[in-house]
Amino acid sequence: MAIDDIYTQGIAGGWKVTDASTLKQDQTYEADVAIIGSGAGGGTTAEILSAAGLKVLILEEGPLQTAANFKDMDDARAYGELYQEGAGRATSDGAVSILQGRSVGGTTTVNWTSSFRTPPLTLKYWADTFALKGGSEEEMAPWFAQMEERLGVAPWAVPPNANNGALKRGAEALGWAAHVIPRNVRGCWNLGYCGLGCPTNAKQSMLVTTIPGALKNGAQLLHHVSVRKLAFTNGKVSGLSAEALGPGCIQPSGVKITVRARHYVLAGGAINNPALLLRSNAPDPHQRIGKRTCIHPVNLSLGIMPDKVEGYYGAPQSIYCDEHQWKHGAAGPVGYKIETAPMQPLLSSAIFGRYGDELKTGMGLLPYTQSMLSLLRDGFDEQSAGGEVQIDGSGAPVLHYDFSDYMWDGFRRAYLSMAEMQFAAGAKQVMPLHVDSKIYASWSEAKDAIGSLPYRKQRVPVFTAHLMGGCAMGEDEKLTVVDSDARFRHAENLSIIDGSIFPTSIGANPQLSIYGFACKNATKLAGQLNSVPAAKS
């Protein structure tokens, strides 16, 4: 079955799409709104603002790749081309590996489709702690519903693959509730290679939904372009400077790009947005830019099952367990959500974290290997206040992130919960992914060993694919960077609309949270911009 190339057809029909690597001389662009980033926040905002009749320019650092590029389902190519720093992004000390998208559609192009509304306890915590207005469960419900309809979000109706089935079986054996995950897909082929870009256009990412929608509305997309600085003048952003990147999307081509707009929207994520503001010497009287950057730190456990699992096939995530997420409300010991990870060979070898004969033996068992991961909920306690984004001498972002004993206790309990579930699901052996762990043949053996493992950086492999915070929203000016409508406090024509405005982590995969708040804030912004006539040049 042939898959339509949305962009080839659209560009032939008049869509304004420019590959900045092909530009031969410096360029200046003008727009009503310039949006920096094309992921969940940027894509949603672009469609809403362009539908309101505003002239929108989308600036994306990564390449434009489509289903035609993804059909080979090649791990090495996809991670090298579709992720920040070739999937090599990490915290400053290398203790946390960061999987973040970098292409048209941002991380929505490569995520695993899990779509949860922001948990009510998270919303309440934001209101109580950061004085967020308009973000209650009742107030956000229509915005989430609107985006669920737009993006086909619904509980996965197909039986789970064996990887997710084991999570369900283990949870039920222990009397823990397991639930079906809503996914943003339409006509999904159940291939399981979501993290490499969807080859069938079934995943309702920004790449195939809101960005084409914005382009149909007359928006312009400029990719292969890195925004370097915003110019702040008299309480406004007076322009931005950027540079075109070469075809490999790494080195500047030498072409300079200038953009002038009535309004600017940052949507580059919780690492890139603070870095851009810091490079630009943005006003920050309370020194909040880059602070409280949360990541849902992830640890993993592998179980060897008696029957084949083949976790590289089928929807990556379709079952979750929140038994340990909200037991103590938003406070108390660290909560964590348990899900699975897809087991394609390249990702599996990376998370396995061994080498030589040990790696060879482990990968030989891949068809029988079941994976579980725990998303730890950071940002809800001062002992887990998140990390901090800074910039190095070249202006590149650097994320510093430390773990307290409070967080290490969360990792320990998460290892225990995952091992217990895997044995309850019938695993013959379980290995918590820890440098000093071994393969354990029983729950009692694993329980004793996990309790005595050393808990410190470089011993516990930690991953994240969820970046939140660094530009927190709310009405408490001493704690936040933007107000409750996502407007930057110290420049009247600047908004930040993506996951960087969340004051804590979500406690669930964050893409639907970003969609809902982006829909709410972009809709209000469209009304505000259309109520004020554009200044005559």
N, C-alpha and C positions, 0 to 999 in steps of 0.2 A: 504494500500500500504506500503510495507516494504521499509525502507530507508537504503541504504548501509552504513555500518560503515566503513568509509574511512580508519581510522587508524588501525582497527583490521586487515583488509585485507592488508594494506600497511606494517604493522609490520611483519605479517606472510610472506610477500614477501621480507623482508630484510631491511625495513626502520630502520634507527638507531635512536631509541627513548628510552630515559632512564628516568624513574621516580626516581629522586634523593632521595625520601623518602625511597626507598628500598635499598639504598647503605649501606653497613655495615662497610666500611673502607674508609679512606681518598683517594681521587682520584686526578690525574693530567691529564689534557687534553691538546692536542696541535692541532692547526689549523692554516690555513692561515689567517682566519678572525673569530674573536669572536664577535657575535652580542648579545647585552644585551637588551632583550625585543623582543616580537614577534607580536606587533601590526602593524598598517598601515605602519610605517617606517621600522621596523625590518623585517616583513614578505616580503615586497617588495624587500628590500635589499638582503635578503637571497636568494630569487629565482634568482635575477639577477647575484649575485656573484657566486652562485653555477653553474649556466648555463655557466658561463665563465671559468669553470674548477677549481675554487678555492675551497679548503677544508674549509667548513663553519661549525661553531658550534653556535647554537642558545641557549641562556640561558634565561629561562622564570621563573619568581618567582611564578606564579600561577599554577593551575592544568591543566592537559589535560582533557577537557570534550568535548563530541561530541553530535551529534543529539540524540544518545541513551539516554544521560543524560537529554536532553532538552524536551523530548516528554511528560513529565508530565506537562509542562508549569506552574510550581509551583512558585509563586512569592517569597515566603519566602526562599525557597531553592536557587533559582537563585541569589537573591541579596546577600545572605550570602556567596555563593561559588564563584561567578563570578565577584565580584566588590571589589575594594580596601577597606580594613577595613570593610568588610561585608556591603558595601554601607553606612558606617558611616563616611567616610572621610569628613572633613570640614576644613575651615580656622581656624586659631589659636584661634579666639574668638567665633567660632561656628556660625558666622553670615552668612556664605555661605555654603550650602550643596554641596558636590562634588560627582558626579556619574562618576567613572572612572573604566574601566574594569581591571581585574587581572586574566587572564587565557591565555592559548595558543590562540593566535589571538588578545589578548589585548582588547581594547575597540571596535574593529571591530566585535568581537563576539557578543556584546550586544547593539550596537548602533541601531538607528532607520532607517538606510540606506540612509538618505538624502545625495546627492552627488552633490556638486556645484564646479565648477572651481573657482579659486581665482579671486575675482572681479578686473577688470582692475584698478580701483582707488586705491585699496590696493597695487597692484604691483607697481604702479607709486609712491605711497607714500614711499614704501621701497627703491626704486631707488633714490628718491630725498633726503630722510632723512638719510638713512643708507648706501648709495652708493652701493646698491646691483647690481651686474652685472649678466647678463644672465637670468634675471627674468621678462622680459617684457611680455605683453600679447602674442605677436607674437612668442617670443622665447619659451614660456611655452606651447603653443598650441599643438605641436606634442607630448609632454610628457603626457599632459592630455589625448589626444586622444588615446595614446597607453594604458594607464591604464583604460580608459573607455571601450575599446575593451576587455581588459583582464578580467575585472570585471563585464561586462554586464551592464554598467551604461547607462540608457536611461530614458526619461520622462515616468512616470507611466501611462500606457495605460488603466488602469481599472478605471471606475468612482470612485471618492473619496467616502470614507465612510461618514456618516452623520456628524461626527466631523469636518472633513476637508471641507465637502460640505457647512457647515455653515460659515466657514471662507471665502470661495469663494463667497457665497451669500451676506454676509455682505459687503465685499470689493466692489463688483460690485454695490450694492445698493448705496454706497457712491461715486462711480466713481473712486475708487482706483483699480489699476491693481492687479490682482491675477494670479499666474502662477503655472503650474504643476511642481512638484519637480522630478528631475531625481533620480532614485534609483538603487543601485547595487544589482540587483536580477536577477535570471534566474528560470523560472518555479515557481514563488511565489504562495503560496496557499492563500495568503491574510488573514492570521490568525490574525495578529495584535500583536503577542507576541514577536516581534523582540528583545525587551529589556531583554528577559530572555534566549536568545540563540535560534537560529533557529532550530526547530525540523525536518525540511524537507531538510536541506542543500541548500535551495533556496538562502538565503542571501550569497552573494559572499564575505564573510569575508576572512581574512587571514587564518583562521582555515581550510577552505575548498578549498582554491585556491593556494596562493603563498607558504604557508608552505608545503603542500603536494608536490607542484612543486619542492621546494628545496630539500625535502627528496628524491624524485625520482632522483634528480641530485647527491645524495650522501651526502647531508648535514646531520648533527647530531643535534637532538633536546634533550635538557636536561631541564626538568621542575621540579618544586618544589625546585628551587635553588635561593637563595638571594645573589646577588653580593654585597659585603661589601666595597671593596676598589680596586682602581687601583694603581699600583706602578709606579711612575714617576722617570725616571733615565736618566740623560744626554739628555734631550729634547725628550724622547720617553716614551711610556708606556712599561714597561718591564714585566708586568704580571698583573693578577687580582686574588684576593682572594674572595672566596664565601663560603657559608655554605648551606648544604642541609637542607630542611625543612621537618618536619614530615608530615604524611598523611593529617592532617588538614590544611596544608599550613600556619601555624602560628608560631609555635615554632621550633627553630633549632633542628635537630636530633642529633647533635654532630659530624657529618661527615663534614670534611673540604674539599673544592674543590679549586684547583689551576689551572689556565688556562694560557697558553703561546701561543701567536699568533703573526703573522707578523703585523697584523692590528686589531684595535678594533673599534667597532661601538656602540655608545650609542643610544638606541631606546626605552628607558623606560618612556618617557613622560616628560612633562614640570615641574612636581614636583620631580619625581624620579631622572632624569638626573642631575639637579643642586645639589641635595642632595648627590648623589654619588661623584660628583666632589669635593664638599665641604668636605666630609668625607675623601677624598683622598688627601686633601691639594693640589689640582691642581693649577698650575701656573695661576695667575689672576691679572696681574699688574694694570689693570684699574678697578678692583672690579666690574666686570659685571656679573659674574655667579650668577644666581638666580634672577637678576633684570628684571624688565619689564615682569613679568609673567602675562599674560592676560587670561581672563576666559569667555568672553561673559556672563556677569552677566544676569541672567534670572529672570523676574517676571511674574506672571500669573494672569489670570482672568477666572472666571467660570460663565457661563450663563446657566440658566434653560430654556430649550426649551419646547414648547407646545407638541411636538411629541418626541418619543424616539430617542435618539442619539446613545446609546450603543457604546461609544467611545473606549471600550475595544476590539472591533472587527474591522478588516480591517487594511490596511496599516497605520501605526501610523502617518506618515507625507506624504502628497501627494500634498498639496497646500500651497503656501506661498505668503506673501504680502511684497513688498519692498518699499511701498509708502513713508515710513519715514526713509529709510536707507541712502540714498545718496543725500537728498535734498540740502544740503550745501556742497557737495563734501566730501572730506575726513576730512575737518575741520568743524568748526561751532559747533552747538549743537550736543549732542550725537545722533547718528543714531541707528535705531533698526529694526530688521527683525522680522516679525510676522509669527508664525507657530502654530501648535497644539501640544498637549501632549496626548499620549495614556492614557486611563483611567482605567487600571486594578486596582482592589480594593486596593492592598497594596500601590502602588504608589499614587493613588488618596487620600487615607487617610492621607498619609504623606504630600502631598502638600496642602491638605485642612487645616491642621494645627489647628484643633479644638479638643475638647475632650468632653466626657460625652454626655449629651442629644443633644448638638449642633452637635457633630460628628455623632451621630446615625441618626439624622434627615437629615443631609447632605448626608450621605452615602445611605440613603433610596431613595434619589433623583438621585442616580448615573446613572441610565439608561437614564435620561433626561438631564444630565449635559454635556455641551459643554465646552471645554477648549481652551484657547489661551495662548501662551507664547510669550514673546518678548526677542530676543537676543540683548542685548546692545553691541555696538561696542566700546571696550576699547582699549587704547594704541595710539590713534591718536592725542591726545592733552595732554599737560603736566598736565592738571587737571584730566586726566584719564590714568596715566602712568603705570597702572597695579600694581601688588603686588610684593612681594619678598619672595623667598624660602630661608629658613635658616634650620639649623639642631639643634635638641635639644641635651641634654647631652648624649643620647644613640646613636646619629647619625641619628635618624629618621627625615624625612622631616617635616617642619612646613611652611605653607604658610600664610604670613601676607598680608591682603588685606584691604584697607580702601576706603571709598567713599567720594568724595568731593561734594560740592553743585552742581557742574556741572553735576555729575553723578546722584545725587538725582533728579535733574530736568529731566533727561532722564527717570528715573523710573516713575515720575509723568505723563509725556507726553505719555509714553507707556501704563500706566493704562487707560488713557483717550482714546487712540486709540483703545485699545482692547474692552473697554466697548461700545464705539460708534459702532464698528463693530458688536458686539453681539446683541445689540438692533436692529441694522439695519437688522440683519439676522432673527429677529423675537423672540428674547429672551423675556420671560415674566419677568425675574428678572436677575440681574447681581451682582456678588460679586467679586470685586478685592481681590486677596489674600493678605491681609494686616491684621495685628493683630487687628487694630482698625476699620476696615471696617465693614459695615453691608450689608445686601441684599437690593439692590436698585431696585425700580419698574419702573423707567423711566430713559431715558438718561439725562434729565435735573437734576434729583435728583442725579444721579451718578456723573455727571460733577461737581456739586457744592461740593459734599462730597469728591471726589478725590482731589480737589484743597486744601481742608483744612486738609487732613490727615497729621500726623507727618511723616517726612521722615528722618529716622535714623536707625542705626543698631538695630536688634532684633525686630523692628516694621514691617519692610518690609522683608518678607521671600524671600531670594535670593537663587537661585540654579545655578549650572553649570554642564554641561557634556563635556565642551570644554576647554581643557587646552593647552595653547600656550605660547611660549616665555621662558625666563629664560636663554637661550643660543643663543641669537640673531645672525643672519647671516648678512653679508655685508662686505664692504671693509673699512669702517671707524673703525679703530682698537680701538678707544676710546669708541665706542658704542657697539661693537659686540664681541662675543665669538668665532665664527667660521667665515671663509671667505665665499665667494659666492658659493664655491663648498662643503660647510659643513665640511671643514677640521678645526680641533681645532688649534688655532693659536700657541699654546705653546707645542705641542707634534706632531711630524711629522707623527706618525702612529695611530692617533685617529681622528675619524669622529663622527659627531652627525647627525643622519638622522631620524628626526621625527618632530612633531609639536613644539618642544621646540626651534627650530631655527627660528621660525617666529618672526619678530621684533615687531609686534602688533597682535591683534586679526585679524581674516580673514574678518569678516563681513558676514559670511555665515558658515554653518556647515563645519568643516575643513577637513573631511577625504579625499576628493579628492585632496585638496591642498597638504596634506601630501603625497598621492600616487604620484602626479605629480612631486613634488620636490625630493622625494625619488628615483623615476625612473631616473630622470636626474642625480642626484648626484651619485647614485650607479653605473650607467652605466659608468660614467667618472672614478669612483674609480676602477671599474673592469679593465678598460684599463690601468690605472696607475699601478696597482698591477701586471698585467700580463706583463707589459713592463720592470719590474725590477725582475730579478731572485731571488728566495728565497735563503736566506743565508744558507750555509751548517752548520749543527749542529756538 
